[in-house]
Structures are given as structure tokens and as C-alpha cells.
Amino acid sequence: MSKCNGCCGSCGGCGELVLAPEEVAILQLLAQVAFLPVMRSVASSDPVCPDIDGQTPEQAGLALQCLEKRGLICIDFDRPLSGSSKALAGYPINGSCGLTAKGQQVIDLIEIHGIS
């Protein structure tokens, strides 16, 4: 069983998925808007996301990495969103992220069973 490195410690491989509040917020936002803009610097492959209320772009980026490692979202720097209004200085590479089928299943479970 693999573990998510550095996030919540659960990849969901055991049938139980533990999500940090930041991760839940991103999943719920993606359920509403379908795609979010992500960006990164030339020197780093770490994503940042300026569109998550209550989170710095770097905090949101860490949550995005964890969600991607679990297969709940897909981050694609080859597909930037057209007309994205927010750009951050120092992050010239633009892309997007969206839910995977597994991520949509998790959203469905959250809506059905709620979050404790």
C-alpha cells in the first residue's frame, strides 16, 4: 500500500480516504467549476493555484499535488485555460486541473454521506 508523501498520510489504498480540509475545498470547487487554472515557475514543477479562497496559492498547490497523487484530479500544464484572469508574477507556465473519474466518485460520496 502506498502512502501520499507529506499530505494526510492516506492514499486511500486501504479503502479509507482521509482528506485535509484544503483538499475537500478544492474537490468541492472543482465539482462546481470543472477546471481551475494552475501555474508553476520555470525552476520548479510544483503547481500553484490562485483561485482557492482561504488558501495561499502555494498551500493550494500542495493540496493539488496530494489530490493528483491519489488520482482524484489531473494537472495538465499542456492545457492552460483560455481567458484565465489571475496570473501570478514569477509563474510563467500556465495549465489547468480538473476532477478525474475517481475524484468525481469521491465528490459523489461526500454529497451522499457528508463529511465528518
C-alpha positions in Angstrom: 0.0 0.0 0.0 1.4 3.3 -1.0 1.0 6.5 1.1 0.7 10.1 0.0 4.0 11.7 0.9 3.6 14.7 3.2 -0.1 15.4 3.0 -2.5 13.5 5.1 -0.8 10.1 5.2 -3.5 8.2 3.4 -3.7 7.4 -0.3 -6.9 5.5 0.1 -5.4 2.2 -0.9 -6.8 0.6 2.2 -10.4 1.6 1.3 -10.3 4.6 3.7 -9.6 8.0 2.3 -8.6 10.8 4.7 -8.7 14.3 3.2 -7.4 17.5 4.6 -9.9 20.4 4.7 -7.9 22.2 1.9 -8.3 19.1 -0.3 -12.0 18.9 0.3 -12.4 22.6 -0.6 -10.6 22.1 -3.9 -12.6 19.0 -4.8 -15.9 20.8 -4.0 -14.8 23.8 -6.1 -13.9 21.6 -9.0 -17.3 19.9 -8.7 -18.8 23.4 -9.3 -16.4 24.9 -11.9 -15.0 21.8 -13.7 -11.5 23.3 -14.2 -9.1 25.6 -12.3 -6.1 27.4 -13.5 -2.7 26.3 -12.2 0.7 27.6 -12.8 4.3 27.0 -12.0 7.7 28.6 -12.2 10.4 27.6 -14.7 12.6 26.3 -11.9 10.0 24.1 -10.2 7.4 21.6 -11.2 5.3 22.4 -8.1 1.9 23.8 -9.0 0.3 26.9 -7.5 -3.3 27.9 -7.8 -4.5 31.5 -7.2 -8.3 30.7 -7.2 -8.8 28.9 -3.8 -10.4 31.2 -1.2 -8.8 31.0 2.2 -5.6 29.3 0.9 -2.4 30.9 -0.4 -1.5 29.8 -4.0 1.3 27.7 -2.5 -1.0 26.0 0.0 -3.5 25.2 -2.7 -0.6 23.9 -4.8 0.4 21.4 -2.1 -3.2 20.2 -1.8 -3.4 19.8 -5.6 -0.2 17.7 -5.6 -1.7 15.4 -3.0 -5.0 15.1 -4.8 -3.2 14.3 -8.0 -1.0 11.6 -6.3 -4.2 9.9 -5.2 -5.7 10.1 -8.7 -8.5 12.4 -7.7 -7.5 15.2 -10.0 -5.4 15.7 -13.1 -3.0 18.6 -13.5 -2.1 19.4 -17.1 0.4 22.1 -18.0 -0.2 21.5 -21.7 -3.8 22.7 -21.4 -4.0 26.2 -20.0 -7.4 27.8 -19.5 -8.2 30.5 -22.1 -9.1 33.8 -20.5 -7.8 32.9 -17.1 -8.0 36.2 -15.2 -5.5 35.7 -12.5 -1.8 35.4 -13.2 1.0 35.5 -10.6 4.3 37.1 -11.1 7.1 34.5 -11.2 4.8 31.8 -12.5 5.0 32.0 -16.3 3.9 28.4 -17.1 0.1 28.1 -17.1 -2.1 25.0 -17.1 -5.3 23.6 -15.7 -6.6 20.9 -13.4 -9.9 19.0 -13.2 -11.5 16.1 -11.5 -10.8 12.5 -12.6 -13.5 9.8 -12.6 -12.2 8.7 -9.2 -12.4 12.3 -8.0 -16.0 12.6 -9.1 -16.8 9.4 -7.2 -15.3 10.9 -4.1 -17.4 14.1 -4.6 -20.5 11.9 -5.0 -19.7 10.1 -1.8 -19.1 13.4 0.1 -22.5 14.7 -1.2 -24.3 11.4 -0.2 -22.7 10.8 3.1 -21.4 14.2 4.1 -18.1 15.0 5.7 -17.3 14.3 9.3 
